[in-house]
Amino acid sequence: MINLKEKQIHQQERSNSLPEWYKSFLHQRLTAHRDLGLPSPKDENWRSLPIRDLLDHNYIIPETDTDLEIEDIKEFVQNKKKNTGNDAINVVIVNGKLSQELSDDVSSIEGLEILNLSETLVKFPEKLKSIFDHSVESTHTYAALNDAKHTDLTFIHLEKNRSLPRPIHCMYLSSGDSTDIHMHNTKTLIYASKCSSCFISESYYSLNKTLAYSNVTTDIHLESSASIHHVKIQDESNESFHLYTSRVYQQRDSIFKSCNLTFGGKFTRNDIFSYLDDENITCTLDGVYILDHQQVCANYTSLDHAKPNCYSFEVYKGILDDSSTGLFNGKIYVHQDAQKTDAKQSNQAILLSENAKIHTKPQLEIYADDVKCTHGCTVGKMDKDPLFYLQARGLSKKDAKNLLIYAFAAEVLENIDNDHVRKNVEERLYHKLNNKN
């Protein structure tokens, strides 16, 4: 079982410089984590998942920053920066801590600030508090643990009326330890002020093959008429555990587009909650997960329509091979006042092996009577007819199979607005497919 020692749960009190509201938030979230407890096969939100591996490892939460020599990872960072193009604004977070030395200098970029915790508390305490106050309450015990145990955070702030012409690339690096399994609680907060817009990608990598836990939360706050296109790429080692929660709060006329891509990890869980808190809001949640060997990936999404005249669209696609396991649980909740809601949800999966498994549970919970809400689910094997057709025209069986898989995923990938990021994702997809036997 996971060993959360008392000295880790009751981590020494943080600096007295923290405001009381922040200390109260930490205490509330620690209490929530204790009340929720560790996951078990009896829990509804964990029931279909093979969680033994997640529970059978002892881990520790480092009370201080993990020591890493900057010079040892500079080459790794430079190679990964190429994936997003020369115009990207690169932000590097190592084991949950913003690295000013490895990140690009943004001081000359008008309307953008990227700060750590202490800087945020000085410059934007009210906006930080607003994010915490409006964060969607999650029943995910690891999200509560992250809220209570993060030692630092990265705050990305866009000023009012600022449309950022360059994409932001957040690179998250995690490392294990040869003797202990570390859980790194990484927290990112994105605040888009009124009428601002930007493209943000998050990429997650492992610095070594040692088993590690990445426990991540990304909270996104969009003021009225703000727009964010957000892409998350999980490409950590197949020895890693990755637990991710994104909580999105949207105000009037805002637009949020999300694309969630999973390639790596031994056990990955993605929870995305979006709360549409005013009229004329658009929210798009897309995702692709490609699994092989004994990889496990669970995607939980929740679209909460609180007000009328809002739109949400969701497409998740899974590609599962060998003895991998996938799960999709998507919920659309429409409040009684949310008339004229237009919500569409689709989940599709291809099973490339007799041993691959997928659990899918689309849900609609509607309390308004004037809505257009649909959901659908399709799971099956690859169609033999187009496979034969492509082989008859000279493609090998492997190339024909890979082409059809790419075409299956393309509906999601083609919605990525940034050419460099989309090309990087396509290359990663091809690489994973071509390394199959």
Beta strands, then each sheet from edge to edge (+ up, - down):
strand 1: 89-94
strand 2: 97-98
strand 3: 112-115
strand 4: 154-158
strand 5: 168-174
strand 6: 183-192
strand 7: 197-206
strand 8: 213-222
strand 9: 227-234
strand 10: 241-250
strand 11: 255-262
strand 12: 267-276
strand 13: 282-291
strand 14: 296-305
strand 15: 311-320
strand 16: 325-334
strand 17: 342-351
strand 18: 357-366
strand 19: 372-380
sheet 1: 2+ 1- 5- 7- 9- 11- 13- 15- 17- 19-
sheet 2: 3+ 4- 6- 8- 10- 12- 14- 16- 18-
end
